[in-house]
Amino acid sequence: MVHRSSASRAGAWLAAWLACAWLACTSGKPGAGLQTWARFSKLPYPGDKAFLYGTFPPGFMWAVGTAAYQVEGAFDKDGKGPSIWDTFTRDGNRMATGDVGSDSYHNTAADMRAIRQLGVSHYRFSLSWPRLFPNGTHGSLNQAGVRYYRGLLARLKEARVEPVVTLYHWDLPEALQQRLGGWSNPDMVEVFRDYADFCFRTFGHDVRWWITIDNPFVVARHGYGTGVVAPGVKGDPDLPFKVGHVLLQAHAAAWHTYDRDYRRRQGGRVSMALASHWVRPRRTRVESLRECQCSLEHVLGWFAGPLFGDGDYPACMKARLGHRLPALGEEERRQLQGTADFFALSHGATLSFQLVNDSLKFGQREDLDLRMLLYWVSAEYDWPDIFVVQSGWYVSSSTKTQDPKHMYYLKRFIAEALKSIAVDGVKVLGYTAWSLMDGFEWHRECGIRRGLYYVDFNTPDMKREPKISATFYKNVIQRNGFPELPENRPAQGVFPCDFAWGVSANSIQVESSPSQFADPNLYVWNKANGELTQLEGLLAPPAQRDAHCAAYISIRQQVDEIQAVGVSHFHFSLNWSALVPTGNAARPNATLLAYYRCFSHQLLCANVTPVVTLWHHTRQCSSLPPPLGWLNRETPQRFTEYARLCFRELGEHVKMWITLNEPNDETVSYQEAHRMLLAHALAWRAYDQDFRPVQGGQVSLALHMDWVEPAFSYSREDVEPAKRVLDFRVAWFAEPILGSGDYPPGMRSWLRQLNSLELVSDFGRSCCRLPVFNEDDRQLVKGTYDFFAISHFSAELVTRAKEDPYTYTSELEVQHMVDTTWIKSPRPVVPWGLRKALNWVKEHYPHVGIYVMANGVQEDTARFKDSLRVFYLYNYINEALKAITLDGVNLKGYFAYALNDQRDPGFGLYGYVHGEALAKASLANYRNIIRHHGFPAQGAPAQRCPRTARPCAACRALAKRPVVGFLTLVGSVALVALALIVYYAYGRR
């Protein structure tokens, strides 16, 4: 069984049991795998995509593997004969050979040291056929080769590591290719049977797991079709199918030999290693699903169908290939059917995945989903035992021991294997990481590296060093998976009574003029039945009345929406350029200013505290008045004048201000940032001196702070880049204000180093050196905060190892990447990143109150059952609770982002259909969290918090009740009584 957390174990096993029970009626029939895509499309999202913590069943086989030609070397030593790869690598424009490989032939001790360090239970390796039989047959037996493999098996036995032995991993003796034409000749069946018989007899007492042939798809299609791999035969489009036919018969002959002569006394198991890609339909049509099924049948089913199915080739292959596919007679089918004791599956960056061209995708999309592939194999072939005998990824040849990309692909594949067992009920026996060490990578020669151990090919002894992927794999093996730690479990508890629950919006909808009371028509009111009848041709004279806040329908609608969320605070931004179009605060847009004043006032009437941002930096539109820019020396002073205007006109209603929202953008230059800091400081000082004594509010700025995690947290080489990125992104603005009054020392020293190397011209903003605060400016900026506000959405990984130039930042010498197990939409969903960000603030600036001013996820606007956002808010808020209760973070408030899709497309708690706002599922879930003050334990007494409704005398008139007004008109018509019935919708009953 799989060991999982108690909270989720029962549900997962119920799902697995139901899957097994249902599949019992459908599996094992040709084409049964077709239901895989439908099954996975119906699994709950995003819960099913979330990382599963748990452990593998006892006795799970943890393995690592190699192939003889890739690592052994010694291509002509001790009587070894040439292989087809020795010949192939000397033809054409080849740049390298496997003559030396990793020189494992002379470095068995080093290989064993690496195997022991990993702690694997199994080691997969292949026998070199030409090392044992130089000319391919028993008559040329080479005893030196026998001694080498017996020595390796003895060392494995001593280390208590079980061997998984492959008889043929692509290195056919060249003599057989020359004499018989290789695998294209049916005579190879008997030749291979004799070779297998010798190996079973000679080594079988030490081997319980045998693989006859590795990846026959590659051998047939690419060895005898495309010519990409040895022996490089091409030109006959039908030859691969003849070769595949011979390979199947050769495997069956070897299996029957073992079954008849060795199984009883050796007790081993024999199979053929089959590799495959995965495909997803481009469209959700039945035809696309059938094409996916057919694609898998042409690659995996070509060999799996005869062995695990009915003994024949898949129906799709036969239908599309016709006479090109050799026919299997009844006797041949009997000889093939059932000749595999387990399903040996290869997956990852194998040749079959890399070289499946478009013709075999049948118009669908190739993918790397191991979990779905495992399920398809189970459904298609009646739930066999599956041993993943090859899995992994690769890195560039320039990468040494830093291979986080490889590590995270390993994590992904292992996690998918765990889910396959725990959730899907698939019988996965073991997992093999590929490969033990760097070696010769077939047609890619030395262009990539796939080893867990780095091999320095330039040293005489081919020195091996563990990569970070090796350390990761070792830790997984030691823990037998991913056991749930306390910090991974959801927290139970409640937030403080005075915790600020909010929702944010980048902006609000603004009406240029009042829309209520704007109807100029005249009506006759029938007192008896209350009906109003419009008087045709008569209009009332223009109203001579001041605009009233209640006259703005948009305010009422927006406040209603905000109030329905159940929040205590609402954060929105003013539009500086619209409020002060000329940049001169002495000439503001009075109408817009009145609108903002009304909006803030009505929020208070609804018992919602307004939180107002003076300037919100956005890349598309910075909303600065056209005459101004942050490189303009006058801008800080102009911003201060604008801030004074807002404090003066809105400060009666607004007690929480953000001067600058997310100014710490990577597109902002150091000079612009310097002026922004001065602008913020001047505005804060102005409020502190002239407005705080009367208004009693608080002022700060809000910084964008996505978390930055070392790609490998055990490596100091990755910890330093993560610190550096946070210095340049967050401390860049935070340290002058909350810290020393100057930029972070690490930031200054790093840029000084770049400047000294004369590298600044190669980078973006570093071409301009970091400005210097004079003493007056330092004192001006330092301490200009009342709280610390952050916007947080996601997290990323960083490392020093340069693997992808498109996500590498040269200025900081960091590679940006993501964990491939993270949910993405489109940014990764990493709830624990918020907790780490909050702790970073606590560690750097203790005792400051912190507000998460924006936190949200983008999801399809058409999804009103926005399950991703429900998942996101629940888990991020839960991490915020952990930060308070477990870490002692002084978190004062949390604001979900955003209110609606109209102002912030894809992020809203409200969506829109034909202009009407509709609440999404996430709104009710967020409101429920607020109502319970978090996540109280079941049965715990309800938290009792005092009600602190704000007095608002003017608001009492706006309670929900009808107001009747009468207007008397005297003129050419008789006296008309006009009744206006107005319903004010502020406050909920």
Buried (B, 14 or more C-beta within 10 A) or exposed (E): EBBBBEEBBEEBBEBBEEBBEBBEEBBBBBBBBBBBBEBBEEEEBBBBBBBBBBBBBEEBBBBBBBBBBBBBBBBEEEBBBBBBBBBBBEEEEEEBBBBBBBBBBBBBEBBBEBBBBBBBBBBBBBBBBBBBBBBBBEEBBBEEBBEBBEEBBEBBEEBEBBBBBBBBBBBBBBBBBBBBBBBBBEEBBEBBBBBBBBBBEBBBEBBBBBBBBBBBBBBBBBBBBBBBBBBBBBEEEEBBBBBBBBBBBBBBBBBBBBBEBBBEEBEBBBBBBBBBBBBBBBEEEEEBBBBBBBBBBBBBBBBBBBBBBBBBBBBBBBEBBEEBBBEBEEEBBEBBBBBBBBBBBBBBBBBBBBBBEEEBBBBBEBBBBBBBBBBBBBBBBBBBBBBBBBBBBBBBBEBEBBBBBBBBBBBBBBBBBBBBBBBBBBBBBBBBBBBBBBBBBBBBBBEBBBBBBBBEBEEEEBBBBBBBBBBBBBEBBEEBBBEBEEEEBEBBBBBEEEBBBBBBBBBBBBBEEBBBBEEEEBBEBEEEEEEBEEEEEBEBEEEEEEBEBBBBEBBBEBBBBBBBBBBBBBBBBBBBBBBBBBBEBEEBBEEBBBBBBBBBBBBBBBBBBBBBBBBBBEEEEBBBBEBBEBEBEEBBEBBBBBBBBBBEBBBBBBBBBBBBBBBBBEEBBBBBBBBBBBBBBBBBBBBBEEBBEEBEBBBBBBBBBBBBBBBBEEBEBBBBBBBBBBBBBBBBBBBBBBBEBBBBEBBBEBBEEBBEEEBBEEBEBBBBBBBEBEEEBBEBBBBBBBBBBBBBBBBBBBBBBBBEEEBBBBBBBBBBBBBBBBBEBEBBBBBBBBBBBBBBBBEBBEEBBBBBBBBBBBBEBEBBEBBBBBBBBBBBBBBBBBBBBBBEBBBBBBBBBBBBBBBBEBBBBBBBEEEEBEBBBBBBBBBEBBEEBBBBEEEEEEBEEEEEEEEBEEBEEBEEEEEEEEEEBEEEEEEBEBBBEEEBBBBEE
